[in-house]
Amino acid sequence: MNLAINTSHPLTYVEGVDRQQTDEPVNDAIIFDEDGFLVETTRWDADLARTIAGQEGIVKLGYEHWKILHFVRDYFEQFGAVPLMRRVCRDNRVRKEEIKRLFASCRSVWRIAGLPHPGEEAKTYMN
């Protein structure tokens, strides 16, 4: 089962959307899987990131948030995989505690960055 956010009402969920039936957006809805990960990653933009961040309890995305989000998106685009937290910290010169303060969890980073389900094994490391 997929969930959808209707773009005219960003926090309204529509349940039971079957993405195998159509390639077209459902009522311009943004589609998420049952774990809350974006299905159509090309639909991601700064406004959607802010909406997801709000759902994750982040009031405002600042410079440090965007730096991490763009790093994770670029890494995924280049390698097709979740970067290790150690890599995120080292390449961005931040401590793990700082990432946790900014996002609360790796899962939050991945969701706000608008990336697809990382797979069950990777998901277990995201809490």
N, C-alpha and C positions, 0 to 999 in steps of 0.2 A: 504494500500500500504506500502511496506517495501522498504527501501533504502539499498544499499550494498556498501561497500568499497572494491574494488578489491585490494587484498593484494600485488600484484606486483606494484601497483600504489596507495599507501595508501590514497590519497586524491581524488581519482576518484569515483564518485557515479554512481551506476547503479540503475535505478528506476524500480518499478513494479515487484519486485521479490516476488513470491507467495510461502511462506514457507510451506503452507499446502500441496503442491504438491510433496515435496521431503524432506527426512531427510538428504540428502547429501548437503554439501556446494555448492553453485552455483559458479563455476569457482574459487574455493578457496576464494570467497568473504566473507567479514565479514558483516553480515546482521544487519541492524538497523531498528526500526519501524519508522513510519511517524513523531514521535516526537524526533527522534535521539537517542533513547535508544537501547542498545545492545539486540538482540534477543537471540543469542546463548552465554550465559554468560561464558560457559566453554572455549570459544575462547579467552577470555581476557588474556592479558599478559602485561608486562611492556612496550613493544614496542607499543602495541595498545593504552595503557594509554597515552603514550607520543604523539601519533598521534592525539588522541581526544583532549588532552590538547592544542595542537597547534591550532586545530580548534576553541577552546574556547579562544584563545588569550594568552595562558600561554606558554612562551618561554621555560622554563626549570622547571621540577618537582624536587624540593629539598626535603630534609629530612622531613620538616613539611608537605609538600603535601603528601608524601608517608605514613606518620604516620596517617593522616586523612583518606586517601584512604583505607588503610588496616583495620582501625577501622570500617569504614562503610561497607566494604565487609564482615568482620568477624561478625558484628552485623546482617547483612542481612542473612548470612548463618545460624546463630544461631536462629534468631527469624522470618525470612521471612518477615521483614517489614523495613520501613524507620526509622532510629533512629531520635528522636527529636533533633533539633539543640542544645538545652540545654544540652542534654545527650552527644552529640559529644564534646561540649565545656568543660563540667565538667570532663569527663573521659580522655580527652587529655590535660587538663589544659591550654586551650587557650580561648581567648575572642572571642565573636561573630565577632567583627570587624576584628580580625586576620584571621578568616575563610573567611570573605568577601574579605579581601585584597588578600588572597592566590588564591581564586577560583571565586570571583565575585558573585556566587549564589549557592544555594543548588543543583539546577539542574545540574550545572557544576560538582560538586562533584560526584553526582550519575552517570552521563554519563561517566566521566573519570574513575570512579571505575568499569565501565563495568557491571553495574547492569541493570536488565530489567525494563520495564515501571512500575512505582510504583503504578499505578492506578490514576484515574482522581482526586479523592479527595486529595491524597497526592501531586500530581503534582501542585495543586493550591498553595501549601505552599512553593514551591521550587524556586520562583522567588525572 
